[in-house]
Amino acid sequence: MKKYLKPICVGLALLALYGCGGDGDGGPAPITDSYLFPAGKATITFTAMSTAKLAAPLSGIDLSLTLPQGMSVTTASGASGPIATDSVTPGSALTGTNLAFGTYSATTRKVILGMATTSNSYRSGEFLRLTCTVAANTGITLGGLKTGSPVTVVKAVGYDPVSKSTVTLTGNIKVNLGAVR
C-alpha cells in the first residue's frame, strides 16, 4: 500500500495545480491591438465609456463604422441590408430587455448599428457584439481596425425618470472596439 501512496499523492497535487497559471485571475489573457482576426467568423465588441458625468443612464446608442477590405457581415437578405439577427447581439454589460440591430452595405462596407436597453443603470461597458466574416490571408489586426475604421457615435440617449424625458448624451460617450477570441 505504501508504494502506491506516494504516486497517488503526487498525482493529486499535480491535478490540483493544473489550473494554476495564466494572467493571474484565471481568465484568458487580454486581447491587444496586435490580435490578428482569424479567417472565418470573428467577433468585434463595442464598449461605451463616458467622457463626462452622464445626466442619465444610457438607453440607446447608434453608431457607424466602415469595415476593412476582407471583412464583411452576414445580412438577412444577401450582400446588403439588415444584419442577420445572430450576427449582432447585445453585449455582456447589459441587463434587462435589450435590442441589437443594424444594417450593412457590401459596396461601401459601412455598418450602422444600434442598441436599446430597458436597463436603468447602464452607463458603461460592452453593449454590442458583431460577428463578421473574415476572408483568408487578410492580415486584419484589432489595432488596424481601430485606426482604419474609427467608430462614430451617431447618437446616444438616456431616459431621465425625474423629468420623464429623453436626454441626449452623444457628446459624452466614447466607443472602443475589442474582440472575442
ChimeraX attribute file (.defattr): number of C-alpha atoms within 10 A of each C-alpha:
attribute: neighborCount
match mode: 1-to-1
recipient: residues
	/A:1	5
	/A:2	6
	/A:3	7
	/A:4	8
	/A:5	10
	/A:6	11
	/A:7	11
	/A:8	11
	/A:9	11
	/A:10	11
	/A:11	12
	/A:12	12
	/A:13	11
	/A:14	11
	/A:15	11
	/A:16	10
	/A:17	10
	/A:18	9
	/A:19	9
	/A:20	11
	/A:21	10
	/A:22	10
	/A:23	10
	/A:24	9
	/A:25	9
	/A:26	10
	/A:27	9
	/A:28	10
	/A:29	11
	/A:30	11
	/A:31	13
	/A:32	12
	/A:33	14
	/A:34	11
	/A:35	18
	/A:36	17
	/A:37	25
	/A:38	17
	/A:39	17
	/A:40	11
	/A:41	15
	/A:42	17
	/A:43	17
	/A:44	18
	/A:45	21
	/A:46	20
	/A:47	19
	/A:48	22
	/A:49	15
	/A:50	17
	/A:51	10
	/A:52	11
	/A:53	10
	/A:54	16
	/A:55	14
	/A:56	20
	/A:57	19
	/A:58	29
	/A:59	23
	/A:60	22
	/A:61	24
	/A:62	18
	/A:63	18
	/A:64	20
	/A:65	19
	/A:66	20
	/A:67	22
	/A:68	17
	/A:69	12
	/A:70	15
	/A:71	22
	/A:72	22
	/A:73	28
	/A:74	23
	/A:75	20
	/A:76	16
	/A:77	10
	/A:78	12
	/A:79	16
	/A:80	19
	/A:81	16
	/A:82	20
	/A:83	26
	/A:84	19
	/A:85	14
	/A:86	14
	/A:87	20
	/A:88	26
	/A:89	20
	/A:90	23
	/A:91	20
	/A:92	13
	/A:93	14
	/A:94	20
	/A:95	15
	/A:96	8
	/A:97	10
	/A:98	17
	/A:99	16
	/A:100	23
	/A:101	21
	/A:102	22
	/A:103	21
	/A:104	26
	/A:105	19
	/A:106	18
	/A:107	8
	/A:108	12
	/A:109	18
	/A:110	19
	/A:111	23
	/A:112	20
	/A:113	23
	/A:114	22
	/A:115	22
	/A:116	21
	/A:117	21
	/A:118	16
	/A:119	15
	/A:120	16
	/A:121	13
	/A:122	20
	/A:123	20
	/A:124	17
	/A:125	17
	/A:126	20
	/A:127	28
	/A:128	25
	/A:129	24
	/A:130	25
	/A:131	21
	/A:132	20
	/A:133	18
	/A:134	22
	/A:135	17
	/A:136	13
	/A:137	9
	/A:138	15
	/A:139	15
	/A:140	21
	/A:141	16
	/A:142	20
	/A:143	16
	/A:144	16
	/A:145	21
	/A:146	16
	/A:147	9
	/A:148	13
	/A:149	16
	/A:150	16
	/A:151	20
	/A:152	14
	/A:153	20
	/A:154	14
	/A:155	16
	/A:156	22
	/A:157	20
	/A:158	24
	/A:159	20
	/A:160	16
	/A:161	11
	/A:162	7
	/A:163	8
	/A:164	8
	/A:165	10
	/A:166	13
	/A:167	18
	/A:168	17
	/A:169	23
	/A:170	17
	/A:171	14
	/A:172	15
	/A:173	23
	/A:174	17
	/A:175	21
	/A:176	15
	/A:177	20
	/A:178	21
	/A:179	21
	/A:180	13
	/A:181	13
